[in-house]
Amino acid sequence: MTCFYCKGTMKPSTTTYMEDLGNCIVIIKNVPCNKCTQCGEVSYSGVTIKRIEAIIAQLKNTLTEIAVVNYSTAA
C-alpha cells in the first residue's frame, strides 16, 4: 500500500487517535493503523473506524472532560 500524500510505503503500526467532542476530549491509545514510513501519514481500516465510532459514542455523554482509553480493551 502506498501513501496518499507522498507515495511512500505504508506499514502496519499503532497510533493515538484524538477527537474533541466540545464537552470532552477523547484519546484512544494503541489504535491499529497503516503508517507511512516516509511522512508519517496514518490511515485506518473500515473496521477500525467503526470501532472508534462505537468507543466515542459510549463516551459522548460522560461527565469527564478528558477520556483516555486503550483501543484493545475498549473495542
Buried (B, 14 or more C-beta within 10 A) or exposed (E): EEBEEEEBEBEEBBBEBEBEEEEBBBEBBBBBBBBBEBEEBBBBEEEBEEBBEEBBEEBEEEEEEEBEBEBEEBB
